[in-house]
Amino acid sequence: MSNLRFSALSLVISGILFVLYPIIRPFSDEASLEGAAAFASTEWLVAHILAIVAFTLLPLGFLGLYHSLQDTTLKPLIYSAVVLCLLGTGLSLPFYGGETYGLHAIGLEAITQQTAALVSISNVVRTGTGLIMFLIGLMVLAIASIIVAVTIWRSGKYQKWSGIPFALGMVLYIPQFFGGQQLRVIHGLLVTIGCLWIAVGLWRESKPSINQKAKEKHFLG
């Protein structure tokens, strides 16, 4: 599999997982035993693990753009996007780890003791240094996504608008947390569309290089 196709596949999987996360994730009153049950559920674990994988695959996807543009004047621009994407992902994932395993453990213990008082500990997990890192990480990812959209627009190799939905989705990532499940699913769909549109461009761009290699092999043979 070529580098571009591997990156395209990474973005496809990432995009699908971004929308599965809010669909699977339980939404409830998180100050009660109902919230504890949500934290303790398998769905909570699965949804957040899918989100972790989705973010992890993003830099792999954008490496394809870097490979396709490395012989152009846009190489430094897309390289900076890949680096920022890695940095933003690294800063964001510890918070998701706390949400995934920390809140799950709190939920299990609250159910065992049948006390909603333990659920309030979730605020400790969701605040402080971890939250600051998370917000910075998402802002860095938003900057990276804007750079990706600008690079795609200027590249001449991809449809100009194909980077816009993803950039919009990343820019809106923090605001969407204030919405309910329906809004968050819609936002997930926006990110999915963005990832898939870029992936389609990468897949199409991979065809000339594959055909060229086949011709070179035939010529040398």
N, C-alpha and C positions, 0 to 999 in steps of 0.2 A: 504493500500500500504506500502511495506517495505521501510526502509530508503534507501536501495540501488536502488530500482526502482524509488523512488522519485528523487534521485540524477541523475539517468540515464535520466529520463524525463526532468529534468532541463537542462542537457547538450544538449539534443536533441533540445529543444526549443532555447537555447542560440546559438547553432551552426547554426540553420536555420536563426535566426535573424542577425547573423554576416554577412551572405552573402546577405540578403535582404537589409541591410543598404546601401551598395554601388550601388545596383541595382536600388533602389527607389530614392536615393539622387540625386537632380539635379546638374549637372556639367555645369558651364558656366564661362564667363568672369566676375569675381566678382569685377571688378572695374567700372562697367557700370550699366545702368538701367536693363540690362539683368541679371546681378548678383542680383540686388535688387528684381527682379521678382522671381528669384530662392529662395532667402531668404524668401520672402513673401508667397511662395507656401505651400500648404498642404503637398506636397511630402517632402519638407524640414523638416517640423515638424514630420511627421510620421517616416521618415528614422532615424532621430536622437533619437526619443523616442525608436525606436526598438533597436538602439545601446545601449542606457542606460539600457534597460531591459536585453539585451544580457550580458553585463558586470555584472549586478546585480545577474544574475543566476549562474555565474561561481562558486562563493564560495559554493553555495548550492550543485552544482554538485560534487565538490571535497570533500565535507563532506562525501559523500558515500565511497570514497576511504579511508578516515580516519576510518570510521566505519568498513570497511572490513579488515583493517590492524591493528586495535587497540590492537590485541592480539599478535602482532609480534614485532620484533626488529625495524621495520620500522615506528612504531607509531610516534616517535619524528620527523622523517623526514617529513612524510606526514602532521603532525600537523603544522609544520613550513610553509609548502606550503599553507595550508588553511589560516593561519594567514596573510601571505604575500599577498595572493590573496585578502583577505578582505581589507588590507591596500592599495594595489595598486588600487583596485576598488574605494575605498573612495577618493583617491587622484585624480583619473582620471575623475570622474563623474561631479565635478563642472565645468570643462571646457566644457564638453558636454552640460551642462545646459546653459552655455553662448551661445554656438553655436545654441542650439535649440531655446531658447526663446529670447535671446538678439539679435541675427542676424535676427530672424524673425520679431521682432519689428522694427529694423532698416530698413529692406526691405519694410515693410508696409508703414512706414513714407516716405521713399524715393520715393515710387510709388505715394503716395498721393501728395507730393510736386513736383513730376516729376523732381527730381534733383539727379544726380549721385554723388554729393559731399558728401551726407550722407553715401554712401556706404563705404567710406574710414574709417568711424568710426569703421567698423568691425575689423580693425587692432588693435584697442584698446582692443576689446574683446578677440582677439587672441594672445595677447602678455602680458608681465608683469608677475606678480606672478601666475596668472592662468595657463599660459603656462608652467612655471617652475614646478608647482605642477603636471600638466598633464604629462609632460615628465618623471618626477620622478615616478609617478604612473605606467606608462607603463613599465618603466625599472624594477620596483618591480614586476609587473605581469610577465615580462619575466623571472625573477629569479625564481618566484613561479612555472612557467610552466616547467622550466628545472628541478627543484626539483621533480615535478610530474612525469616527464619522467624518471628520475633516479629511483624513487620509484617504478614505474610500471615495469621497466626493472629488478629490483632486487627482486620483490615481489614473482615471481613464480606462482602467481594467474592469471596474465593477460598476454596477448601476449606482448612480450618484446618491439616490435616496436610501440605499440599502442599509446604511449605517445609522440612519436617523431613529428608527424605532428602538433599537438597542440603547442608544445614547439617552433617549427620552426615558426609557424604563429605568436606567441606572440613576439618572438625575432625580427621578421620583421615588427612589427606593426608600429614602427616609420618610417623606410625607405619607406614603402608603401605609406605614405602620399605625397611623392614627385612624385608619378606616376599619370597617368590619370585614368579614370573610368575603363577601361578594366583591367589594372593591379590591381586595387583595388578590382574588382570583383573576379579576380583570387586569390588574397590574402584571400578574404572572404571565398572562396571555400576551401582553405587550412585549415583555422580555423574551418570551418564547418566539414570537414573530420576528423580533430583532435578531435573535441567534440563528433562526432557520434561514432568514433572508441572506445573512452574511455567509452561512454555510453553503447555500446554493451557489453563490458567487465563487466561493473557493473550489467547489466541486467542478464547476464549469471551467474555471481557470486551470484546473489540473489536467484537463484533457489534452491541450496542446503539448504540454511537457511530456505526457505519457506517449503520445503519438510520435513526438520527436525522438524519444529514446528508442522506440520501436524501429524507426527509420534508420537511426544511427547503428543499431544492432544489425539490421539487415545489410546495411552498407559495409560494415566491418566484416560481416560473415561472408 
